[in-house]
Amino acid sequence: MQIAYFAVGKTTSAAVRQLTDEYFGRIQRYARFEEIVIDNTTVKATDAEAVKAMEGDLLLKKILPQDYVVLLDERGKEYSSEEFAVYLQKLFNRSPRRLCFVTGGAYGFSEAVYARADGMLRLSKMTLAHQLVRAVFAEQLYRAFTIIHHEPYHHR
């Protein structure tokens, strides 16, 4: 199983980057994992819809037709850590070539990206800082793997 995490834009906080790298590194024990950062510095529009459309185009160029795509989005389904582990295991059982989790830009996703998505996941009812989503998701993905493998990281 290969997992890809797509993020629009770079992380500018060294602390967030360090934490994200720590958990993404731990995930390598369980699956082939790659982080793909979509460079949005070429997007020069000021209108939110135009920004979403341009970022969406950049993102969709990196997603393969056979990928299973899950958007991290406020409209998605919210899970507990245990429920997310079950969801993740079900996705693995489907045997997609590559499982892709995607964080959009500051304005969210274009309609074209929503149309391409196979699922949507919500991390919290609270609004999280765009860059912080990466660290929270990285930790929860690692936690899900430890739950699936019955390892002691997750305590009930």
N, C-alpha and C positions, 0 to 999 in steps of 0.2 A: 504494500500500500504506500502510495506517495501522497503526502499532504503539502499543499501550497497555501501560504498566507499572503494575500495581496493587500497592500496598503497604498492608498493614494497620498503622495507627499512624504517627505522625509520627517524623521523625528529629530527635533532640534534640542530636546532636553537630554543631556548626557545621563542623568539619573534614570530617566524612563528607558533610554536606549540600553543601559547596562542591565536593568531589571528584565527587559524584554529578551535581550540576548541570553541571559542566564536561563530563563525558562525554555526558550526555543532550543537552546543547546541540550537541555535535559530531554526534550521530546525526541531527539535523535536516537535515544536508546530504544524507542518503540517503533518508529516509522521513519522512512525517508522524508525529510522535511526541508522545505525551502521557503524563504521569505522573499517576496518579489515587491519591490518598491516602485510604484509608478511615478515617474518624474513629471510633476505637474507645473514645473517652472515655466514651461512654454505656453501655458494657458494664460492669456492676457485679457480675457473678457472680464467685465465687471458685473454683468447681469448674472444672477444666481443660476438661472436656467441654462444660459449659455456655458457657464463654467461646468455645470453638471454634464451637459452634452459633450463638451470637449474631453473632460476627464473620463467619461463613459467610453468614448471612442478609444482613448489610450488604453483603458482597461480591457475592453473587449478584444483588442488586438493581441493581448497576451493569453486570453482564455481559449483553450482548445475545444473543438466540437465535442469530444468525448469526456470532457471534465464535468464533474458534478459540482455545482456552484452553490454555496451557502453564503448569503449576505448577512453581515452583522448590521442589523437595522432595527430601529425603534418599533417598526411594525411587525417584527418577527416574534416567534414563540419564545417565551421565557421558561427556562428550566432551572431546577435545583442542580447542584453539582452531580448528584447521583443520577438524576434524570438525563443530564447532558451526557454522562458516560454511557447510558443505555442507548441514547440517540446516536452517539458516535459509533457504538458497536453495530447498530443496525445499518449505518451507512457503510461500515467496513464489510458487512455481510453482503451488501449489494455489489461489492467488488468493482467500484469505479476505478478506472486507470489512475485518475488523480482527483483527490478531494480538495476543493478549493474553498477557503474561507476568505471573505472580502470585506475590507473596511473602506468606505468611500471617502471622498473629500469632505471639507467643512460643510458643504451644502447638501451632502448626501449623494444619492444615485440618480442617474437619468432613467427615464422610462425604458430605454433600450436595455439597460443593465437589469432592471427589474424583470423585464420580459425574458432575459436569458437565465435568470436565477432558477435553481431547482428547489431552493428552500431559503428560509430566513430565520435568523436567530437573534434574540434580544438579550443583551447581557444584563440589563437592569432597567427598572422603571425610571430610575434617576438618569439625568443627563450627565454623561461623562465627557471630560475633555477629550478632544479628538485623538491626541497622542496617547493619552492614558488608556484608551480602549485597547491598544496593542498589548500593554503590559497585563491588563486584566484578562484579556483573552488568552494570552500566552500561559498565564498561571492556571486558568481554568482548563485549558487543553491538556496541560501537564497533569493536573489533578485528575482529569477524566481517565487518562492512561493509567495512573496509579490505582484508581478504583477498578478499572477493567482487569488489571493484573493483581488485584488483591494485595497491594503493597501498603505499608503503614503511613504513608504521607497524609492520607485523608482520615480524619478522626470524626466519628459520629458523636 
